[in-house]
Amino acid sequence: MNRTEFIIVTAIVLFVAFCMGWFANWLVHRFVRVQASDVGELERLAQELHEAEETRDQAITYLQQREAELTNQLSQTEAELAATMEGLREARYEAEHLRIHLEKVSGRTTE
């Protein structure tokens, strides 16, 4: 086998390898090709996902606002409870003093 025959055989082998690679690529793309109905389905799914994310974001925002409102309401209720307890404490203290004063006054009038 001389040099020219070697070059020709090598060229034929490389050409056959190229043709086989091209054919394999064509086969893969033929079976993997995305159809128009699949593209439409993917677009519909993407739109539904986007809408679901928006709904989730709105729900999170609503829950955060509601939580802030309830926290504020709880703080106000606790402040009112503290004020009421203080008023009750003062009323009990005043009632006790009035009772003691009444006992003293009634004790003096009966003596």
C-alpha positions as a printed NumPy array, in Angstrom:
array([[  0.   ,   0.   ,   0.   ],
       [  1.654,   3.187,  -1.129],
       [  1.093,   6.676,   0.151],
       [ -1.645,   7.628,  -2.348],
       [ -3.712,   4.543,  -1.606],
       [ -3.38 ,   5.215,   2.134],
       [ -4.63 ,   8.791,   1.701],
       [ -7.599,   7.626,  -0.415],
       [ -8.558,   4.879,   2.077],
       [ -8.25 ,   7.344,   4.969],
       [-10.403,   9.885,   3.094],
       [-13.075,   7.227,   2.417],
       [-13.077,   6.118,   6.076],
       [-13.398,   9.724,   7.265],
       [-16.2  ,  10.393,   4.771],
       [-18.082,   7.273,   5.901],
       [-17.631,   8.323,   9.563],
       [-18.923,  11.815,   8.712],
       [-21.962,  10.342,   6.904],
       [-22.724,   8.038,   9.837],
       [-22.478,  10.959,  12.29 ],
       [-24.73 ,  13.122,  10.159],
       [-27.28 ,  10.299,   9.844],
       [-27.218,   9.672,  13.609],
       [-27.74 ,  13.398,  14.234],
       [-30.671,  13.432,  11.802],
       [-32.23 ,  10.405,  13.536],
       [-31.899,  11.959,  17.   ],
       [-33.468,  15.231,  15.876],
       [-36.21 ,  13.384,  14.033],
       [-37.315,  11.559,  17.192],
       [-36.757,  14.427,  19.606],
       [-38.445,  17.101,  17.524],
       [-40.999,  19.157,  19.482],
       [-44.392,  19.293,  17.83 ],
       [-46.595,  22.394,  17.667],
       [-49.146,  20.861,  20.042],
       [-46.383,  20.244,  22.564],
       [-45.245,  23.855,  22.276],
       [-48.813,  25.018,  22.877],
       [-49.074,  22.761,  25.893],
       [-45.779,  24.091,  27.264],
       [-46.965,  27.679,  26.788],
       [-50.247,  26.899,  28.554],
       [-48.373,  25.273,  31.442],
       [-46.026,  28.259,  31.667],
       [-49.016,  30.635,  31.788],
       [-50.717,  28.56 ,  34.494],
       [-47.502,  28.485,  36.493],
       [-47.182,  32.257,  36.189],
       [-50.787,  32.731,  37.355],
       [-50.237,  30.344,  40.264],
       [-47.134,  32.273,  41.322],
       [-49.069,  35.552,  41.188],
       [-51.857,  34.033,  43.267],
       [-49.298,  32.741,  45.769],
       [-47.676,  36.176,  45.997],
       [-51.067,  37.813,  46.561],
       [-51.903,  35.273,  49.261],
       [-48.573,  35.876,  50.994],
       [-49.138,  39.637,  50.88 ],
       [-52.664,  39.242,  52.259],
       [-51.441,  36.969,  55.065],
       [-48.679,  39.41 ,  55.984],
       [-51.163,  42.3  ,  56.121],
       [-53.625,  40.228,  58.136],
       [-50.877,  39.172,  60.526],
       [-49.86 ,  42.814,  61.013],
       [-53.488,  43.783,  61.67 ],
       [-53.957,  40.969,  64.184],
       [-50.675,  41.776,  65.905],
       [-51.746,  45.411,  66.19 ],
       [-55.172,  44.385,  67.501],
       [-53.55 ,  42.037,  70.031],
       [-51.252,  44.811,  71.241],
       [-54.214,  47.152,  71.656],
       [-56.192,  44.489,  73.505],
       [-53.261,  43.796,  75.822],
       [-52.901,  47.527,  76.523],
       [-56.633,  47.785,  77.255],
       [-56.416,  44.739,  79.528],
       [-53.487,  46.264,  81.422],
       [-55.393,  49.539,  81.826],
       [-58.516,  47.689,  82.988],
       [-56.538,  45.642,  85.493],
       [-54.914,  48.817,  86.824],
       [-58.349,  50.452,  87.119],
       [-59.722,  47.378,  88.911],
       [-56.741,  47.379,  91.267],
       [-57.325,  51.048,  92.069],
       [-61.078,  50.459,  92.525],
       [-60.394,  47.571,  94.941],
       [-57.892,  49.696,  96.827],
       [-60.391,  52.566,  97.042],
       [-63.246,  50.204,  98.063],
       [-61.033,  48.732, 100.792],
       [-60.217,  52.228, 102.095],
       [-63.888,  53.203, 101.992],
       [-64.838,  50.011, 103.849],
       [-62.208,  50.672, 106.507],
       [-63.364,  54.3  , 106.763],
       [-67.002,  53.185, 107.036],
       [-66.109,  50.673, 109.75 ],
       [-64.315,  53.428, 111.65 ],
       [-67.254,  55.841, 111.277],
       [-69.832,  53.228, 112.212],
       [-67.668,  52.076, 115.08 ],
       [-67.546,  55.625, 116.476],
       [-71.291,  56.171, 116.203],
       [-72.113,  52.934, 117.996],
       [-69.783,  53.667, 120.872]])
